[in-house]
Amino acid sequence: MANPTPNPTANPTAMTPQAYLLARGRWHPLEIAFWLATLLPFILFPNYLSLASQIAITALFALSLDLILGYAGVVSLGHAAFFGLGAYSAGLFSKYVWGEPFSGLLVAAALAGLLGYATSFIISRFRHLPLIMITLGLGLLAHEVANSAHWLTGGSDGLQGVRTEPIFGVFRFDLYGKTAYAYSLAVLFIVFLCARRLINSPFGLALRGIRENWNRMPAIGADSRAHIRKAYTIAAIIAGICGALLTQTTNSASLESISFQRSADVLVMLVLGGAGRLYGGLIGAAIFMVARDQFSGIAPQFWYFWIGVLLVAVVMFLPNGILGGLSKIYAKWSRK
């Protein structure tokens, strides 16, 4: 008699690692529905495609932080440093070298990855409060460096004169945001596929183990520091791609892209959506960006008040985030 198909909702301790990863790697119908829903703005909300492209970019940024926070337990308050580096790298490359967008993405990813790899040797040595302070300090240093190098970055005025060529030499970035959203969504989906494969691999399991027990993992052959360095570098690369996307779709790069506020906002998105759930950052980013757009229209000076109310409500009633609460409801429903 053939073995039954592994159930990803079953108790992982009752499954072999190979069966567990195989089950986790299968696409659920809800996942397919989610990605099909991302195409709806082209039809239902054509006037909000610019906002939709910002949501896609921010969702990718949240995904990059989720790789180290949700799966490896590395809390970072300076993740915007890689986002900003990617933004300025793509802008400067487009302005002085070549405006082809995919080349700009590669340059931004490479430079952000190099910075992430260099700082990962510091990050992997600390945990908890010292780690938070170090990441915060690195983020503030990056912001001040960008501000001081105004001859290169434009300082508080931002980087001017960025020109992005049409995608494949055909699709121009229009004022309505159609090309920008299609481009951002395509990059988000491709990077998500890579992240999904990474998480549902032995490396992803090792990251979860490090998050739960840092000291025990080396005893079973997983070097905690080496894994953290790899995850941190990958997260930096993805964050650099996000920054490049923002510059290419807006033809501008500013200090806001490397500010502490951006690092704090993406952390709020993960709390809202649910950290360590892969889709949590995507859903949290969509909720945060739509809420910000609506609340700022109601009260431009006090919209953060309502974001705070939303955050407190989610933490109080859904401590594992919105996606975590929905997962519990779905698990109870599936057992009936």
Secondary structure, DSSP 8 states (H G I E B T S, - for coil): -------TTS-GGGS-HHHHHHHHHS--HHHHHHHHHTTTHHHH-GGGHHHHHHHHHHHHHHHHHHHHHTTT----S-THHHHHHHHHHHHHHHHHT---HHHHHHHHHHHHHHHHHHHHHHHTT--HHHHHHHHHHHHHHHHHHHHH-HHHH-GGG-B-------BTTTB---TTSHHHHHHHHHHHHHHHHHHHHHHTSHHHHHHHHHHH-TTTGGGGT--HHHHHHHHHHHHHHHHHHHHHHHHHHHT-B-GGGGSHHHHHHHHHHHHHH-TTSSSHHHHHHHHHHHHHHHHHHH-TTTHHHHHHHHHHHHHHH-TTHHHHHHHHHHHHHHH-
